[in-house]
Amino acid sequence: MIRDSLTRDRAETLALDGLAFLAGSPDRIGQFLKNSGLDAAELRRRAADPDILRAVLDFLLSDDSLVADFCRSEGLEPRDLHMANHLLAKS
């Protein structure tokens, strides 16, 4: 669980971890690419872009099973994803 002192850097890292989680499954990353309108090359180029990081968190949060699987794999609570998403939205 992330402490209440979530920083922007930690939120970005969590989103990058989410991207790695999606990339670990052809079905998940395929659906993300389809939903985002990105192709794989553009995603690689822009992976650290705040808009992409936010899109990753939005995609994860759009599906309860993705939230559960990702949180379980990272030892997080769903609240942590929401907090990170909220923090990245402030920019």
C-alpha positions, 0 to 999 in steps of 0.5 A, spaced: 500 500 500 502 506 498 502 511 504 498 518 504 504 521 502 504 519 494 509 523 490 508 525 483 514 521 481 511 515 485 505 516 481 508 516 475 512 510 477 506 506 478 503 508 472 509 505 468 508 499 472 501 499 470 504 499 463 509 493 464 503 489 467 499 491 460 505 489 456 505 482 459 499 480 456 498 480 448 490 481 450 491 486 455 496 491 451 492 490 445 486 492 448 489 498 451 492 500 444 486 499 441 482 504 446 488 509 446 488 509 438 496 508 439 500 504 435 506 500 439 512 504 436 508 511 438 507 507 445 514 506 446 516 513 444 511 516 449 511 511 454 513 517 460 509 522 457 504 524 462 498 523 458 500 516 456 501 515 464 494 517 465 491 513 459 494 507 462 491 508 469 484 510 466 485 504 462 486 499 468 481 503 472 476 502 467 475 494 469 475 491 476 478 485 474 484 489 471 484 493 478 484 486 482 489 483 478 494 489 477 493 490 485 495 483 487 501 483 482 504 489 485 501 489 493 497 495 492 490 497 494 485 499 488 485 506 492 492 507 490 491 507 483 485 512 484 490 516 488 495 516 483 490 517 477 488 523 481 495 526 482 497 525 475 490 529 473 493 535 477 498 537 471 
